[in-house]
């Protein structure tokens, strides 16, 4: 019987996201792999995180780098084998690390056997497993829905003589979750990995499982609350209000079915990605009641706005809307420009800014998600058009350069290939600036961002209020972020100054040291600094 702490480790647990292609290449082919991750588990454990989340490593043609799955129950050979993955689980668990894996349920690759069967004709047993629709009388698609990756969300299939729906690439057909057999197959997939020993799932685009079966046209995103959050606003996709294409209430019953499966495996968890208009609404809806998702995160802190007023209002929206749900916060991931650049590019002290941003992530109410390289303070890499791999970036270049800049190889040592591979090439180029910030360079500097991150998350573990305490904003200078975290054991007030100027503050309580920062006085907070008090 697991204790309550063991069952609910995810409430306040720190998650470290790994993009397997870019973490460590163990065999010299230029692509990161599962044995490479295993070799770095000691490094990960030293970050004082509680879990790792692996982006997709399943069998795939890799047109969207693993988010186009052709076999949900196997490892793509470029990453290793199922045996390697089981070894990773065992090694991670020996170090006290939980293992979460990406699950891409909304769509498959067009190479998946389910789709190959479905497109054969309109009467086979998988005919209704994907979203198919007849053309309009003039031959055009059934409605105006758009793909995030450009153009219509519909692709004509000559074999079946119908259009199929795709929210992403036309090689990523959407599954039809209105079909109970599809739901059952997906839940069986979840059980497969849970039986193998994983501790939970990150659910890709969890709000996109269902569509309006009447195929009603999308309206215009004619007010701010109707604009899709998580995509470059220049993308035509953002001009529509996608309430018919996704975010359907039908999803709630399926999430309850999924939660029932998770409950068969005590101590496991789910975190859902929500890219949507009014993301807070769905974040609350999907995590309320303890019978759907355990956690969810939206893109409100993964965009360009970073001024203190925006952060304050955004977090307050979470607090006002979430109720009994639980948030997961990230400042960077594999889909957005790294936070050191996206938020901190104009900072007068870039290193100081990175550390205050990491401190914000570590002290908010919720479960922090740290993206690989964030602990090194890596800025966005500069990937030229001729080196791009991301189909999203290739389609929208140059206004949007895609996601390759945050996916370049992890720098382990300061040499040409960054210690990422023993071969002479890597699937994306190693950013020269990153080599100077390599793990080997930062490990030997006591005050480096890497060593700061290690101490920051160790400090977080020492304070229960930071892991699961309530959250309350306090009055302060408008440019300063001051909040209180409270649980039965302690009350902590945190003040974060993400600006280039010292700011006045007045907080009662006993000052406590925050790793990496020196509080110079009781009435001011230094530029790019963090202070804390206990009560």
N, C-alpha and C positions, 0 to 999 in steps of 0.2 A: 504494500500500500504506500503510495507516494504521499509525502507531506504536502501541505498547502503551498509551501515555498517551492517545492519541486514541481507541483502542478502548474503554478503560475509564475515560473521563472521569467517568462516573456514580459511580464508587467514591469517594465523598467530595465529589462535586459538589453545589453548593447549588442547590436548586430553589425557585423563587418561584411560588406558586400564584395564578392570576388567575381571579376569578369574572366572566366577561365582562359580564354584565348590570349589574354594579355598578362597573366600573373607570373608564371614561370614555365619555361620550355625545358623539359627534362631530356628530350631526345634529339635536339638540334635541328628540328624541321621548321623552326620559326614560328610555331604556334604553341601557346601554353597548353598544359594538359593536367590531368588529375594527379599523376605521380609528382608533377611539379608542385602542385598545391600541397600534397602530403609532405614534401620536403621543407615546406615553409610553415608548417603548423606551429612549431616552437616560436617562430617570430610572431605569428598571429596571437598566440596565447599571451605573449609578453605585452601585447597592447591592452590587456585587461578587458577584453571583450568577452561576451558570453556565448555568442553564436556566430557562425559563418552562413552567408547566403550565397549560393552559387547560381549565377546566371546560366541559361540553358547549355547543357552538354549532351543533349539527346541526338539520336540519329537525324540527320537533316541535310538537305542539299545546300544549306548555308547561304541562300539568297538574302536572308535577313539575319544571318549569323546566329542560327539556332532558334530564333523565334518563329521559324517555319519547320515544325516538327513532322518528320515522316514516320517515326516510330517512338511512341511515348514510353516504351518500356526497355529501351536499350541506350547504350552510350555510343556516340559517334566514334568510330575508330581513331579519328584524329586526337581525341581526348583520352583514349584508353579503353577500358573494358568495364563491364559490370563488376568483375572481381576487383579491379582497381578502385572503383567507387565504394564497394563494401569495405575495402581496406582503409579508405579515407574516413569512412564513418567510424570504424573501430579506433583509428589513431586519434581522431578528433575527440571522441568520447573519453579516451584515456587522458586527454589534457583538459577535460572539463568543458569542452566546446560542444555546443549543440550544432546540428547541421540542418539548414533549411535549403530547399531547392526551388528554383523557378518552376512554375507550372503554367503552361500556355494553353488554356482551355477554350478560348474564344474562336480559335481558328487552327487549322493544320497547314502543312505543306500540300500543294497539289500532287505531290508524290506519295502521300499517305495512301495506304491500300483502301482506306475507307472512301476517300475521294475517287480513287480509280474505279472502285465499284459503283459509286454514286453517279458518276457521269456516263456510265454505259447506256442506261436507258431510264425510263420513268417508272419502272415496275419492279426493279430488283429490291432486295431487302435493305439496301442502304440508300435507296432513291431519295428518301426524305431526311437524310442525315446532314445535309447542307442546305443553305438558303438558296433555292432556285426560284426563278420567276420568268414568266413569258415576256416577250418584248411587247411594247405598245404596237398599235396598228401600223405606225410608220417605221417600225423596226428599232426604235430607240429604247434605252433602258426603262425599266418599269417606274422609276421615280428619279428625283434629283439628288439622291444621296451621293456624297463625295467620299473619296478615300483620303486618309491622312497623308498618303504618299503621292498625292496628285491625281487629278482626273476623277472620273466616275468611280463609284464603289461597285460597279457592275462590270462583269467581263462575259462576253458571248462565248458559249461553248458549242462548237459546231456538231460535236458528236451527239449531244443531248438535245440540241436545238432550243436552248434556254440560256438566260443569263444566270450567273452565280454571283453572290455578294462577297465582297472583300473589303474590310475596313483598312487594310494595309496594301501590300503588293498584290498584283493580280495572280500571283502564285501562292497566295495565302487565303484560300476560301474559308468563309465563316461557317462554323458548325451551327446546326439548327437545334438550339436548346429547347425549343418547343416540343421536340420529339423526346419522349421519356427514355427511349432506348439510348439516345445520345448521352443523356444525363447518367444513365446507369453505367455506360462504358467509361465515362470520365471518372465516376466515383470508383470504379474498379481500378482505374489507373492510379488514383490516389492511394488505394489500399496496397497496390503493388509496392510503391515506394515506402509506405509506412511499415509494411511487413519487412522490408529490407533494412529498416532501422532509422530512417530520417526522422527528424524532430519537428518537421513542419514544412509549410509551403509559403513562398511569396507568389501571389496570384497575379499574373499579368493582366492588365486591362479588365479588372474584375467587373466593371460596370458595362462591358460590351457583350455579355453572353446572349442577351435577348434583344429582339427587334420587334417592331410593330408588324404583326402579321398581315395587316391591311396595306402595308407599304405606303403609308401616308407620306407625302412630301415633307421635307424639312422646311420650316419657316426661316426667316431672317434672324440673325443675331443682332437685333436692333436696339439692344440695351446691354449694359455691361454684364449684368447677371446671366445673360444668355450666351456669352462668349466662352468658347472651349478653352480651358486652362491646361497648358502643357504643350502647346504647339506654337511655333513662331507666328505672330499675328499677321505676317505677310502671306501666310498660306491661305489660299481660298477656302480651305476647310473651315477656317474660323469665321467665315461670313454666314454660316448656317447655324441654326439652333437645333442641335442633334437629338432632341428629346424623342423622336420617333425611331431613330437609327440605333439608339442605345439607351441606357439608364431606365429600363422598363421595370415596373413593379414586380413582374413575373420573376425577377432575379431573386427576390427575397425568399421564396419557397425553396429554390435550388440551394441557396446559401445555407438554409436550415438543414437541408439534406446533407450537404457537405459537412456541416458542424456535427451532425449525428455520427458521421464516419470518424471524424477527428476524436470524438468522445470515446470511441472504441479503443483509442490509443492514448491513455492518460499522459499528460505532460507535453503533448504536441500542440502546435499553434499554427495560425494562419495570419498573414498580413496581405491585404489587398491593395493593389495600385489602382487609384481612381483618377483618370484624366477625364474631366467633364466640366460643363458649365455647372455652377453652384456645387462645386466639389464637396464643400463642407456638409451640405445637405445629405449627400450620399454616404459620406464618411460616417455621419451620425446614424443614418438609417441602417447601414450594413453592419455596424458594431453594437447596436443597442440590444438589450434584452438577454445577452449572454447566450444566444442561440444561433448566431450567424458567424461573422468573422470575429476573430480575437482582436485584431488590430487592422487599421487602414491608414494609408497616407495619400495625400493629394499633392498637387504641384504648387501650392501657394507659397512655399518657401524654396521652390526650385525654379523661380523665375528671376527676372532682373531687378525687381524692386527690392531694396534692402535698407531704406531709411528707417530709423527707429520707430517713427509713427506707423509705418506700414507693418513692421514686425509686431508692434503692440496690438494693432487692430486685428491682424491675422490670427494671432494666438488667442485673443479674446473671443474671436468668432468660434474657434475650436472649443474653448471653454464653455461658451454660451450654447453651442449646438450639440456637443458630443454626449452630454448626459452621462449614462453609465458606460459608454464606450471608451475605448483606449486608443490614443493616437500613436503613430510611429512617425518620427520626424527625420527627414534627410535634407541636407543642403547640397549634396551632389549625388549623381548616379551615372549610369552608362548612357543616359539619353540626353543629358543637358551639359552645357558648358560648366567646367569645374568652378566651384564656388570661389576659389582663390582669385579667379579672373572675373567671373560673372558678378560677384559682389565686391571684390576687393581691388579691381584694376586701378581705381583712382586713389587708393589709400596711400598716404604719405609714408606709412610704415607697413609695407605689405605683410611682413612676418607677424607683426603685432596684430594686424587685422585678422589674419588667419587664426591666430590663437584666441582672439575674442569670439570669433565665429564658432570655433570648436567648443569654446566654453558655453556659448548659448545652447548649442546642440546637447551638451552634456548635462545641462541644468533645467531644461524645460520639462514639464510633466509629459511623460510618454516614454517610448523606447527609441533611443537614438540609433540611427543607421549610418554607419561610417563607410564611405566608398573607398576602395583600395587607392592608395596614394594620397588620400586626404590627410592621413597622418604625417605625410612628408611635406604638406603644403604645396603640392604640385599645382602649377598653373595650367591652363588649357594649352595643349600642344598645337603647333602650327603645322597642319597637314596640307600640302599643296594639292591642287585639283588632280594632277596626274598620279598622285599617290592615294587618292580616296578609294575606300572600299564600300562605304555606306551608301546604299541606293537612295536613301532619303536625301543625302547631301548632293549626290550627283544630279538628282532631279531638280533641286532648287538652288544650286550654285549660280551666282556667287552670293546672293543675298542671305542664304542660309547654307552654311558649310557642312551641315550634317553633324553626326555624332562621333566621328573618328577622333576628334581632338581630345575627347575625354576617355578614349579607349586604347590609347597607345600603350606600349609595354611598360610594365612596372620596372623602375630602375633600382637594381640591387647593388651594383658597383659602378664606379665612375670610369667607364671605358666605352669603346665604340658601340657595343650592343647592349650596354647597360647591365651586363650580367644576366639579361633575360634569356639569352640563348647562347649555346656554344657554336651554333652555325653562323654562317656569314650573312644571313638576312632574317628579317622578321616580318610578319604579315602586315604590320603597320610600322612606320619608321620610329626609331627611338628618338625622342625629343632631346636635343643637345642640352637645353636648360635643365631638363629633368636629371641628367647624369650628374650634374653638380649637386643635386639634392638627393642623391642615391642613399639607400639604407646604410651602406658602409660608411659614407661620409658623415651622416647624421648620428650614427651610433656612437662615434668617438667624440662628439661635441656635446657636452653635458647640457647645454642650453638650447639644443636644436629643437625644431618643431616635433620631430619624432619622439625624443625623450620627454618633451612637454606633454605630448598626447598620452604616452604611457602613464605618466604621473597623474594627469588629469582624470583619466578613467579609473585609476586606482583610488584617487581621492573620492570620486563619486561613489565607489563601493563602500567607503567608510561612513557614508551619510545616508541612512535609510530614507530621510525626507526627500533626497534628490532622486531616489529610485521609485518611490511610490506615493510621495506626499501630495497633498492638495496644492493648488496653484492660485495665487492672487497677485494682480498687479498692484503696486504701491505708487502713490503720487511722487513725482520726481521732476527734475529738469526734463523738458521735452526731448532732449537729445540723449537722455540716459535711460537705460532699461533697468528698472528695479522691480523685483518681485519676491514673493514669499512662498516658500515650500514648507508644508506642515504635515506631519503625521504624529502618531501616538508617542513616538520616541523623541522627536526634536522639531524645532522650528528654525529654519535657515532663511535669511534674507540675502539675496544675490543682487549685486549691482554690476552692470556690464556697460562699459563705455567703448563703443565701436567708432568713435570719432577721433580726429587728430588734435583735439583740445581737451585740457583738463576741465572737468565739470563739477559743479558744487553738488554736494549731497549731505543729507543728515539722516542717519539711520541709528536707531538705538540698538543696543545689544553688545555682545562681546565679539570683537573682530577675530576671525580665524584665518589662518594662512590659506591662500589658494595657490596651488603649484604653478610656478612660472610668473607670478605677479607679486609685486611689493606694494603694499598700501602705505602711501607716504604720509597720510594725514587722516583725521577723522571727518573732515568737512569737504574733502575733494577726492575725486577719482581721476587718476592720471589718464592721459590719452592712451587708447588701445589697451585698456586694463580692466581687470575684474577684481571685485572685492566681495567678501561674505562675512556675515555675522550670525551667531547663534543666540537664541533667546531662552 
